[in-house]
């Protein structure tokens, strides 16, 4: 039966192979220090911004912060950043190869982090080998999210504008049709104001009966007959014209409001922390890599030695 392994066995192994542990530890330190150097692991810098959503309309039960998160995580913003900063070249990824875009998107997601803070703001963090590019990518994301939110808002507003345009055209057509008929009565029958004309023609007829000539009486009676035949129609058309004009004015006001909604230039983020150019790398953490690698190498060496001695 094999001898039991206890703590004394461990101490004996360490004492017997102390020099080997020193060599393994030194080699691990040297190798990990070289492999974590800028030549093998280019340093990366972080830039971040904190923003609050504004001028956003919730589509469901989501908060404005959640909506801003969804906009920032959209593939249109991701693809815009990939195109503007030529990220396939920067990340050294061949997008023409099989799985190229999958690798590119994964690398992008590893370097760009979007999260909601406990204060209901949104934090954007970008890590890149160039601190200027890290800062510029954050700024570009803020610009792109404004463009995207504005485009979505305008698409919906254009639909409303088309409806308002049809309503305006309809009210204008009704008003024009009534005015066309009124103009015919004005030109052919001389009807301008039903109540005023009836009043004045009646007075004139009374005076003509008392002291006027027969021609005057006939002319006045002819005008009164026109009023009798067309007056009701003229009055009805006049009332319709006033009603349709009010409707047209309301439709025009609504149309102008929607046009203003389509053409307005709004921003949809309030930046409380602006991105800056970092002068300190966040990756790699060389001391952590060296210490972890060294401890792992020493532990592996220890396990192998204990296993070998136990077998012997």
C-alpha positions in Angstrom: 0.0 0.0 0.0 1.3 3.5 -0.8 2.4 5.6 2.1 0.0 8.4 3.2 0.8 11.9 2.1 0.7 14.4 4.9 1.9 17.9 5.7 5.4 16.6 6.7 5.7 15.1 3.2 5.0 18.5 1.7 7.7 20.2 3.8 10.2 17.5 3.0 9.5 18.0 -0.7 10.0 21.8 -0.5 13.3 21.4 1.5 14.7 18.7 -0.8 13.9 20.7 -4.0 14.3 24.2 -2.8 16.8 25.0 -5.6 14.4 23.7 -8.2 11.6 25.9 -6.9 13.9 28.9 -7.1 14.8 28.1 -10.7 11.1 27.5 -11.7 10.0 30.7 -9.9 12.7 32.8 -11.5 12.0 31.3 -15.0 8.2 32.0 -14.5 8.9 35.6 -13.5 11.2 36.1 -16.5 8.9 34.5 -19.0 5.7 36.2 -17.7 7.4 39.6 -17.6 8.6 39.2 -21.2 5.2 37.9 -22.5 3.3 40.7 -20.7 5.6 43.4 -22.1 4.3 45.9 -24.7 5.9 44.0 -27.5 3.6 41.0 -26.8 0.7 42.7 -25.0 0.1 46.2 -26.3 -1.2 48.4 -23.5 -4.8 49.4 -23.7 -6.4 52.7 -22.4 -9.8 53.3 -21.1 -12.1 56.3 -21.8 -15.6 56.6 -20.5 -18.7 59.0 -20.4 -21.7 59.1 -18.2 -24.9 60.5 -19.7 -28.6 60.9 -18.8 -31.4 60.4 -21.4 -33.5 63.4 -22.4 -36.2 64.1 -25.0 -36.9 60.4 -25.4 -40.5 59.0 -25.5 -41.0 55.6 -23.9 -42.6 53.0 -26.2 -43.8 50.7 -23.4 -43.1 50.2 -19.7 -39.3 50.7 -20.2 -37.7 53.7 -18.7 -35.9 56.3 -20.7 -32.6 55.0 -19.4 -33.5 51.5 -20.7 -34.4 53.0 -24.1 -31.1 54.8 -24.3 -29.3 51.5 -23.5 -31.2 49.8 -26.3 -30.3 52.6 -28.7 -26.6 52.5 -27.8 -26.5 48.7 -28.2 -28.1 48.9 -31.7 -26.1 47.3 -34.5 -26.4 50.5 -36.6 -24.2 52.3 -34.1 -21.8 49.4 -33.9 -21.5 49.2 -37.7 -21.0 53.0 -37.9 -18.1 52.8 -35.4 -16.6 49.8 -37.3 -16.7 51.8 -40.6 -15.6 55.2 -39.2 -12.6 53.8 -37.2 -11.8 51.0 -39.6 -11.9 48.5 -36.8 -11.2 45.4 -38.9 -7.7 46.8 -39.6 -7.2 48.1 -36.1 -8.2 44.7 -34.6 -6.3 42.8 -37.4 -9.4 40.7 -38.3 -10.1 39.5 -41.9 -13.8 40.0 -42.4 -13.7 38.1 -45.7 -12.7 34.9 -44.0 -15.2 32.5 -42.5 -16.5 33.8 -39.2 -14.7 37.1 -39.7 -17.6 39.3 -38.8 -18.5 37.1 -35.8 -14.9 37.6 -34.5 -15.1 41.3 -35.2 -18.3 41.8 -33.3 -17.0 39.7 -30.4 -13.9 41.9 -30.2 -16.0 45.0 -30.4 -18.2 43.8 -27.5 -15.1 42.9 -25.4 -13.8 46.5 -25.9 -17.0 48.5 -25.6 -19.1 48.3 -22.5 -22.5 50.0 -22.0 -24.1 49.8 -18.6 -26.7 51.4 -16.4 -25.6 53.0 -13.1 -27.5 52.9 -9.9 -28.4 56.6 -10.5 -30.3 55.7 -13.6 -27.6 57.1 -15.9 -25.8 55.3 -18.7 -22.0 54.7 -18.6 -20.1 54.1 -21.9 -16.6 52.7 -21.6 -14.2 52.0 -24.5 -10.8 50.3 -24.3 -8.3 50.7 -27.1 -4.5 50.7 -27.7 -4.7 54.4 -28.7 -6.1 56.6 -25.9 -7.1 59.2 -28.5 -9.2 56.6 -30.4 -10.8 55.4 -27.1 -11.9 59.0 -26.4 -13.0 59.6 -30.0 -15.0 56.4 -30.1 -17.0 57.4 -27.0 -17.7 60.8 -28.5 -18.8 59.2 -31.8 -21.1 56.9 -29.9 -22.8 59.9 -28.3 -23.1 61.5 -31.8 -24.5 58.4 -33.4 -27.1 57.8 -30.6 -28.4 61.3 -31.2 -28.6 60.7 -34.9 -30.3 57.3 -34.4 -32.9 58.7 -31.9 -33.5 61.7 -34.2 -34.0 59.4 -37.2 -36.5 57.1 -35.4 -38.4 60.1 -34.0 -38.6 61.7 -37.5 -39.8 58.5 -39.1 -42.8 58.5 -36.8 -43.3 62.2 -37.2 -43.3 61.9 -41.0 -46.1 59.3 -40.7 -48.1 61.8 -38.6 -47.2 64.6 -41.1 -48.6 62.6 -44.0 -51.9 62.2 -42.1 -51.9 65.9 -41.3 -51.1 66.8 -44.9 -54.1 64.7 -46.1 -56.4 66.3 -43.6 -55.2 69.7 -44.6 -55.7 69.0 -48.3 -59.2 67.7 -47.6 -60.2 70.8 -45.7 -58.7 73.0 -48.4 -60.6 71.2 -51.1 -63.9 71.6 -49.3 -63.2 75.3 -48.7 -62.2 75.9 -52.3 -65.4 74.1 -53.5 -67.6 76.3 -51.4 -65.8 79.5 -52.4 -66.1 78.6 -56.0 -69.8 78.3 -55.7 -70.0 81.6 -53.8 -67.9 83.4 -56.4 -70.5 82.3 -59.1 -73.3 83.8 -57.0 -71.3 87.0 -56.4 -70.5 87.5 -60.1 -73.8 86.4 -61.6 -76.3 87.5 -59.0 -74.3 90.3 -57.2 -74.8 88.6 -53.8 -72.3 89.8 -51.3 -74.0 89.9 -47.9 -77.5 88.4 -47.6 -78.7 90.2 -44.5 -77.3 93.6 -45.4 -78.5 93.4 -49.0 -82.0 92.4 -48.0 -82.2 95.3 -45.6 -80.9 97.9 -48.0 -82.9 96.7 -51.0 -86.1 96.7 -49.0 -85.5 100.3 -47.9 -84.7 101.3 -51.5 -87.9 99.6 -52.8 -90.0 101.4 -50.2 -88.5 104.8 -51.3 -88.9 103.9 -55.0 -92.6 103.0 -54.5 -93.2 106.4 -52.9 -91.2 108.7 -55.2 -89.1 106.6 -57.6 -89.6 105.7 -61.2 -90.9 102.4 -62.5 -87.5 101.4 -63.8 -86.0 101.8 -60.3 -88.8 99.7 -58.8 -88.3 97.0 -61.5 -84.5 96.9 -60.8 -85.0 96.7 -57.1 -87.6 94.0 -57.4 -85.3 92.0 -59.8 -82.5 92.2 -57.2 -84.9 91.1 -54.4 -86.1 88.2 -56.6 -82.5 87.1 -57.0 -82.1 87.2 -53.3 -85.3 85.2 -52.9 -84.2 82.6 -55.3 -80.5 82.3 -54.4 -80.3 83.9 -51.0 -80.9 80.8 -49.0 -78.2 79.0 -51.0 -75.8 81.9 -50.6 -76.4 82.1 -46.8 -75.9 78.3 -46.4 -72.7 78.4 -48.5 -71.4 81.4 -46.5 -72.0 79.5 -43.2 -70.2 76.5 -44.7 -67.4 78.7 -45.8 -66.9 80.0 -42.3 -67.0 76.5 -40.8 -64.6 75.1 -43.4 -62.2 78.0 -42.9 -62.1 77.3 -39.1 -61.5 73.6 -39.8 -58.8 74.5 -42.3 -57.1 76.8 -39.8 -57.1 74.1 -37.2 -55.7 71.6 -39.7 -53.0 74.1 -40.8 -52.0 74.7 -37.2 -51.7 70.9 -36.6 -49.7 70.5 -39.8 -47.3 73.2 -38.9 -46.8 71.6 -35.5 -46.0 68.3 -37.0 -43.6 69.9 -39.6 -41.8 71.6 -36.7 -41.6 68.2 -35.0 -40.0 66.7 -38.1 -37.5 69.4 -38.7 -36.4 70.1 -35.1 -32.8 69.4 -34.1 -32.8 67.8 -30.6 -30.1 66.1 -28.7 -31.1 63.0 -26.6 -28.3 62.9 -24.0 -27.1 65.1 -21.2 -23.4 64.4 -20.7 -22.4 64.7 -17.0 -19.0 63.0 -17.4 -17.2 63.8 -20.6 -14.7 61.2 -22.1 -11.0 62.1 -21.6 -7.7 61.0 -23.0 -6.3 58.6 -20.5 -2.6 58.6 -19.6 -2.6 55.4 -17.7 -3.2 51.9 -19.1 -5.8 49.6 -17.8 -4.4 46.4 -19.5 -2.3 44.4 -19.0 -1.7 44.5 -15.3 1.8 43.2 -15.4 2.3 42.6 -11.6 -0.9 40.5 -11.5 0.1 38.5 -14.6 3.6 37.9 -13.2 2.5 37.0 -9.7 -0.3 34.7 -11.0 1.9 33.0 -13.5 4.7 32.5 -11.0 2.4 31.0 -8.3 0.8 28.7 -10.9 4.2 27.5 -12.1 5.4 26.9 -8.5 2.2 25.1 -7.6 2.4 22.9 -10.7 6.0 22.1 -10.0 5.2 21.2 -6.4 2.3 18.9 -7.4 4.5 17.1 -9.9 7.3 16.6 -7.4 4.9 15.3 -4.7 3.3 12.9 -7.2 6.7 11.6 -8.4 8.0 11.1 -4.9 4.8 9.4 -3.8 5.0 7.0 -6.8 8.7 6.2 -6.0 
